[in-house]
């Protein structure tokens, strides 16, 4: 295992305070009917080919960019500790050697949820490529923003998810 210092140049850490209880925010990750309504940066949509939210399960999907570009994706759920933590591996396909690891932490903040998204790339070069070529930092912020808006809209309209 590498030290924290050895990870810094390979990592992106984002967080967002979401106006909803932790159980509800966590639940937004557990069913594709929720994920498909908010996942991805602004203007993106998703088409799911397979979804199994369980340790070892896979979410296989395509993100459709606003410019019409399709981005194949695979997420393998490694560890799920409801409603506190999700650990996953995310790449273009299952077994992608350029996949990155991600840990999502859901912390109760008195009826709101602090969501931390910690992403670790295999190399600094892959992290830099994700930031420069794919806008990973801004895209991550937008994704968390879409989740927050989905939670706000869903609670207001439906009283929960």
Number of C-alpha atoms within 10 A of each C-alpha: 5 6 7 9 8 11 16 12 15 18 20 20 15 15 16 16 17 24 18 22 19 23 17 17 24 21 14 21 17 17 12 18 11 17 17 17 15 24 23 23 21 17 10 18 17 21 14 17 11 12 17 16 17 14 15 13 16 21 20 21 20 18 20 17 16 12 8 9 11 15 12 16 19 24 25 24 20 18 16 18 11 13 16 15 16 20 20 21 21 24 18 17 16 16 12 13 10 15 20 20 19 22 19 20 20 26 18 18 14 11 11 18 23 20 23 18 21 16 22 22 21 15 15 16 12 16 21 18 13 15 15 11 9 11 13 18 15 14 15 21 18 18 18 24 20 18 23 21 15 21 24 17 13 15 15 10 10 9 10 14 13
